[in-house]
Amino acid sequence: MGDGSLRCADEYADIVVIGAGLAGLYAALLAAESGKKIIVLAKGSLEDSNTNHAQGGIAASICAEDSPDLHFQDTLSAGAGLCHAKAVRQLVVEGRREIWRLIDLGVPFDKEQSGLALTREGAHSRRRILHAQGDATGRVILETLKEKIAVVPNIILLANTFALELLGDSRGCTGVLCMDARGNPFCIRAADVVIASGGACQIYANTTNPPGATGDGIAMAWRLGARIADMEFVQFHPTALMLEGAPRFLISEAVRGEGAILLNSRGERFLFKYHAQGELAPRDVVSRAMLREMQETQARHLWLDARTVSDFERRFPTIYSQCKRFGLNLPGDLIPVAPAAHYFIGGVVVDQRGWTGIPGLYACGEASCTGVHGANRLASNSLLEALVFGRRVALALARSGRQKPRPAGARFQFLQGIANAQEYKARLRAITWRWAGLNRDKAGLEKGLAELEALEQDLARGVYLCRASMELANMLTVARLLLQAALLREESRGGHFRTDFPAPNHAHRGHWLLTRNSPPRFVKISEEEDDVLPQA
Ligand code: SIN
């Protein structure tokens, strides 16, 4: 490992968006109407985002038997007492409008005779999940947005460009230090920066997320001094493909919504023992029930039986073809499945404009914490959140009067990267899976933190001019924040289960806010509280 200092060339933009998933692209597209120059950074190719892998769809109360009130209630119930009512109200009311805007933009949602086709997912009281090309919803929406963006002259899309560090400090963000596809560093000085870099479930050994989901935006915001909250709440998806040699590919909850059932290793249906909604109980309930069944029979996986799902190949073409690649013929074959880390509920705290509290720094999508998901996200609310809060960020950006920073031509110190970063990543993932997975307790979390610290001691602190090493540094930051928050929350609620505190505790009805250089701060939600997370 060597290090050195380099002078970095400066680029300029009014706005830099870090991340090219739904939240980032939608915010960029709408903010571009102001005429401002916008640069969007994608760490890898434009196909690498979590959005691109989103199968099930996008929830919205658009049919006659449904209403924003019912969607609001379902979101609050799933959120287990930690949702912020005002933000949820914005989500369900504005979300319906955003769906029609997507349709106007040309997104071809699937239709049936009576209109838009809607499916059901866990903890929804109505069929309200829109989908496109069966189970390719995220990809289809992104394709439409990319087509629109391609003809907007004031948006520049930079693929294979890694955001290494935010410029500025907690008094104001002034741009982004980046690395281009050839490994050369450069700066983009900007009036406003948006973190839309997605989640961090790659810190787990088993995850449905693509390799890029390493929490870079959350870690960068933390280093700059932003407030991070709800890190203990991770959503585990019950049905990831669990087949030797295959990635933990997502088998959408919509498959259960269309009638598939879960069987234990004795071939018995078991979920009604745990919850009245059976296969469509909230994800945390289904995942923990599965874990219990797996532990009882020492099984590595359970079975998803989709034999009753009609027209499987047409309805779920992506799942059908992925499973076929690994020798499974659906719907006839049972699918081996187990829970895997799927969605990061916590992230960078923002207000209803998507502002982090640091001048010039905004966040939206999975990297942000708006308060809409509470302690457990309702299925298919994440794409909706990306749209609603992506638009809110765009409005704030269009109105922003922040001046572009002056040229700096600054020199930066870089670390050259470590040879065995991938091996360290694997060690980190094993630690997080073991000690901060579906079940947690004090002794395990303390052990996990000590193991992370030992791992961190081998690594130099600083900015690495190497994607794998910088990702590792970011993953370490995110994992440490997660374990700290999980240790502080001495209760069980939503996506956080402590075997030593197995029940919810009203005294813990609030958020742990973590900020660099300050002790963790607990902010209670009062009964009247209906705003998004409070400002500092
Ligand atoms: C799924 O299709 O099961 C995933 C949808 C989501 O995570 O909201």
Residues whose N, C-alpha, C, O or C-beta is under 5 A from the ligand:
A	BS01	SIN	Q55 G56 G57 I251 S252 E253 A254 A379 S380 N381
